[in-house]
Amino acid sequence: MSDNSVAGKHILITGGASGIGAESALLLSKRGANITIGDLNEPDGNALVQRINDEGGQARFCKVDVSVSESVEVLFRTAISDLGNIDVVINNAGIDHDPKFMLEIDDATFHKNIAVNVNGVWYCMKHALAHMMGNGGGHIINISSVAGIRAAPTLSAYSAAKHAVVGLTKTAAVEYARHNIRFNAVCPSFVRTPMVENVLSKLDERGQKALVRANPMKRLGEPQEIAGAIAWLCTPESSFMTGHTVVLDGGMTA
Ligand code: NAP
């Protein structure tokens, strides 16, 4: 196997039915990886798995709610039973919330963001870790955001959750480096996915322009551009990298 290969690796992607997760699944499958997609969205997840398998890849879908520990347990059990030991877990499932200042965000919205974006990553990291400890190692890639490394006005609950994801990534990387388990985070700015299309649909023309042009490149990222970086992280070429964030933001945080 060459150093840039993912061929034969079993890669589990949460939130893999849509957007960044779906593009990552397609790219990694084209490069020879076997894919488990875990997602709440059963129809889109099954359709993507069908497409990958029709194109000669190997993929399975398992419905999961990452905010529920028991559901995550079933996901890992099913994935291992279907496609064998897992080499890489991509914790990508996530939600945002309507843009509002803190005083206008209700507690339920805050708790829901923490439940999916933090508890979900926590449960998946714990299950991945337990599996990888008995399996000689692995790599856990957490999808955070530029909102996880800087202020995100009107997105305080999301920003709090994404900062937590970076904290979990860094701490786990140091704790488990000697066990050959790596952890890295990916931090995109606005990317053209259903999540962002939904935000854009709620803005007037001026707001849409401001969002799209919020970085020095003056454009949205494409999901393929994020998937490319994630795919590289999945290869042995990234083998000396752990506990860090890959920032893909068109220069927003430069
Ligand atoms: P997306 O298109 O909305 O896809 C997210 C997927 O996750 C959907 O299929 C969604 O299912 C699923 N999901 C939501 N809650 C879940 C849960 N509790 N359990 C399992 N699956 C769940 O989003 P995306 O834009 O690709 O975002 C992917 C990740 O990148 C997220 O963590 C997001 O925060 C992060 N990110 C995105 C951007 C961006 O601009 N797009 C920027 C920075 C970071 P449903 O459709 O049924 O809800």
Residues whose N, C-alpha, C, O or C-beta is under 5 A from the ligand:
A	BS01	NAP	G15 A17 S18 G19 I20 G21 G38 D39 L40 N41 V64 D65 V66 S67 N92 A93 G94 I95 V116 I143 S144 S145 P188 S189 F190 V191 T193 P194 M195 V196
